[in-house]
Amino acid sequence: MKFTKLIIISIIVFGISCNGPKKDETNKIKDELALLDVKIRKEPKNADLYYARSKVLLEKEKLKESLMDIQTAIDFDKKNVKYYVRKADILFASGETTLSFAALQEALKYDNKSTEAYLKTAEIALLLKDYDKTMFNVNESLKIDKINPTAYYLRGWALKEKGDTVHAVQSYKKAIELKPDYEEPFEELGMLYALKGDRLAIDYLNSTININPKNLNAMYALGLFYQEHGMIQKALDTYQNILTIDPKHADVLHNVGYINLVEKQSYQDALTLFTKAIESDTNFLEAYFNRGITYEKLNDTKKAQQDFHKVLEIQPNHKQAKQHLK
């Protein structure tokens, strides 16, 4: 049995995020804020400047300040739809779902032909697993703009979540047809084909990586596909590319350790890799289990028992850990 994990991350289209800015972006954000502060002091009634600063504050997770800025922008220009869309983002990030939808309804009151407002409503509904509301708003946007790639991507995402992968694939392909460098539908298609064991996954995931060479999710899925279909060297090469970008990627460290354990019988290397995976994720059940197996191979019974006990601490009904302890 292979103890690997496939991470499938749904992409949030317009930039709502639960993660704060990366360390290497912190100084850039500070500089942007400082520059915007100076501009706002010079032009205190420029709505777009408050809109721009609200974006930077949102990225910095300063939600209260971001909301104040976007409300100021709205007070200066009540009919600008993009301001309400930003307000919806901020409110959703703050957990104010009802108010987020209300902001978008306000936008549509001023412009009932705003595909941006319809698609933002569809996106938030999708994140809340309200697929009927998602589809309604996607369809409304397509009545206005029949060639909007984001609409087809969101439709594909909703159909996938509902289990209709056939039509989801069609929608994703339509999004790509309209926007050939659209990273997200390429990734989703790669994931769907990977789950089916279809080698088309390789093409779509490679296309995703060509569009964004730092898409670790697509790279991991590609490496895992190679691994599960016996293309071990390609898997190792792909995993190494990931570790170049993220040396502490727990799943990759575990999978390379698994290859060393099972395919190469290189137990010391496997041991090192499983330990690194555990250091990155202290509750990584599969890494503890496979490290326990590795200790068995190295005749270190005491440490093997410790790892199997840790597995049972995380998952008390783990049958294989119980068997190995016996």
N, C-alpha and C positions, 0 to 999 in steps of 0.2 A: 504494500500500500504506500502511496506517495503522500507525504505530509506537506503539501504546498498550499499556498493561499493565493487566490486570484482577487485582486482588488479591482472592483469596478466602481469608478467614481463618476457620479453624474455631474456634468459640467453646468455651472450656473451661467446663463448666457450673458446677462448684462452686468455682471460684476458684483452681485451680493456675495459676501464672503464671511465665513466664521473665523478666518485666520487673520491675525494682525500682520503688519508689514514686516518683511524680512529685514535682518540687521543691516544688510548692505543697501537697503532703500531708506533707512532712517534719516541719514544726512540729507538725502535728496528731498525727502518730504519736509524736513525742517527748512531747507532753502526755499522750497516752493511756498511754504506758509509765510516765511519772512517777506518774500517778494510780493505776495498777495496782500499782506498787511500794509505794506508801503503804498501799493496801488489803491487800496480801499480808502486809505487816509486822504489820498489826492482826489479820488472820485467816490465819495461816500454814497452816491445815489446810483452807482452803476450796478445794475442787477446781475449782470453776467459775472462780475468779479465775486460777488457773494456765492453765486452758483459754482464757480471754479473752486473757491475756498471750501465749500461744503463737501466737494468731492475729496479733497485732500484730507479733510478732517474725518470723513467717513473711512478712508483707507487707514487712518491712524486710530480708528475705533473710538474717536471722540464724538459719540453719537449726539449728545445733547447740544454741543456746539455746532455740529453739522446741521442739525435740525433748525437751530436758530438762524443760521446763515441762509438756508434754503427758504425759510419762511420770510426772511427779509427780502430775498429775491422775488418771491411771489407777491409780497406787498407792493413792490415797485412795478411789477409786470404780471398782472393776474391772468393773462391769457396765454402765457408761454407754457406749452404742454411739457417741455422737457424738465421744467422746474418741478412739476407735480410728479413726474416719473422719478426724479431724484428723491423727492420727499417720500414717495412710496418705498423706495429702497431703504432709506434711513429708518422709516417706521417699521418695516419688516425686520430689519436687522435688530431693532430694539424690542422685537416681540409683539409689536402692536399691529397684528394682522388686520383687524377690522378697519383701523384707521388707514392702513396702507391701501386697502381696496378703496376706501372712501376718497383718498387723494387721487386715485386713478379715475374714479367716477367724476370727480371735479374736473379733471383734465378733459374727459370726454364731453363734459357739459359745454366747455369752451370750443372744443374741436372734435366732433363726432366722427371725423375721418382720420383720426390719428392712429396709424398702425402701431406706433411706438407704445401708446397707452394700452391698446388691445393686447399687444404681445407681452408687455410687462404684466398685465393682469393674468394672462395665460401662464406665464412663467411662475408667478407666485402661487397660482392655483395648482400648478403641477407639483411644486415643492410641497404643497399641503395635501397632495394626492387627491385633489378634486378634479378628476379627469374630465367630467362633463363640462365643468366651467372652463377648463383648459381648451377643450375642443371647440366650445362655443366661441371663445374669444379668438382662437386661431382662425376659425372660419370667417369671423367678422373682419379680421385683418386681410384675409385673402380676397374678400369681396372688394376691398379697396385696392389691394396690390397683389395681383395673381402670381407675381414672380418674386415674392419675398422669400429668400432662402431661410431666414430665421423661423418663419412660420412653418415651413416644412420640417425643419429640425425639431421644433417643439411638438409638432404633430407626431413625428416619428418617436420622440421620447415618450409621449403620452401613450401611444399605441403599444410600445414595448412594455411599459409598465402594466398595461392591461392584458398583456400576454399575446397580443396580435403581432407576432414578429414578422410575418409575411408583409403586412401593410406598413409596418415600421421600417423595414428595409426599403420599400418603395419610396417612402417619404424622405428617408436619409439620402437616398440616391438622387432624388429630385433636388434636395438642398445642395448637393455637390455639383449637380449639373448647372445650377444657377450661380454657384460660387465655388469654383474649382479648388480654391485654397482654404476651404472651410474645414478647419481642424476637427471640430467636435463631431460632426456626422461621420467623418472618416474613422475616428476613434470608436464611435458606437458600432459602426458596421464591423470593424475589426473584432470588437468584443463579442458581438452576436455570432459571427462566423466561428470564432474561437470556441465558444460554448457548444457549437454544433460539431466541432472537430473538423470543420471545413478549411482546407488550405488557402481559401480566399482570405482568411484572416491574416496571413502573412503579407499579402499585397496591401490590404487596407491599413494594417498597423505600420508597415513601412512607409506608406504614404503620409500617415499621421506624423511620423518621426521626421520625415523630410520637410514637412510644413513647420514643425516645431521640434528641433533636435533635443530639447530639454523636457519633452513630455515623458516623464518617468512612468506614468501609468501605462501608456501605450508600449513603452519599452519593456516593462515588466510583463505585460500580457504576452508580448511577442516572445520573450525569453521562456516564459512558462509554456507557451504553445510548442516551441522547439523541444523543450525538455520532455513534455508529455507525449511527443510523437517521435522520440528517439533520435532527434538531431542534437546530440549532446554538445558537440563543439560549438555549434551556432548558439545554443543556449548559453554556454559559458562566455562566448564573445559578447553576447547581448548583455548578460549580467555584469560583465566587466565594465562595459560602457556606462551602466547605471552607477556602479560603485565609483567610477571616476567623478561623477557628478555628486553622488551622495554616498560617501564611504560607510555610513551607518544605516543603510537601508536594510532593515531587519529581515524582510521577506527574501531579499536577494541573498543575503548572507546565509540564511537558512537553506535556501535552495541549492546554493553552491556547496554548502556542507553536505546536503543530502546526496548530491552527485558524487562527492568524494567518498561518502560512506558506502553507497550502493553500487555505483558504476566503477569507481576506481579502487575501492577498498583502501583508500588512503586515510587511515583512521586518525592520525595525528592532525592532519589538515582539517578533517571533518570536525574534530573536537574544537579546534581553534575557531572555526567559522560558526559553529553552534553557540559557542561561548560569546562571541561578538554579537550574534543575533539576540541573545538573551540580555546582553548589556544594553542593547538598543531598545528592547521591549521585554521588561522583566516579567511579563505574564504570557510570554510566547509559549503556549502549551506544546506545540509540535517540536519546537527547538529543544525544550527540556526532554521530551520523550526520545527524540533521536539522539540527543547527547547521552541519554541513559543507555541507549542501544550501543553507542560508540564506546562508552566505558565498559560495557559487557565485552565487546570485541577486544578491548585492551586488558581484560581480566581485572578491572578495578571495580569489584562488586560493591564496595561501600559507597563510592560516588554514584554508581548506577542506581543503587537503592535510593539515594538522596534525590536524584532527579525524578525517579518514578513516584516517589512520595510527593514531590512538588507538583507533578502532573495531577495526582489525585487531589491535591489541595485546590488546584484550579478547577478540575472537573472530577468530582468524586466518583462518578460512574464510568470512568475510562477503563474499559475491559482489558485492553492490551497492557496497560500499566499494571493492573492487578495481576495479570498472568505472569508478567516478567518478575514481579515481586515474589510470586510463589516459587 
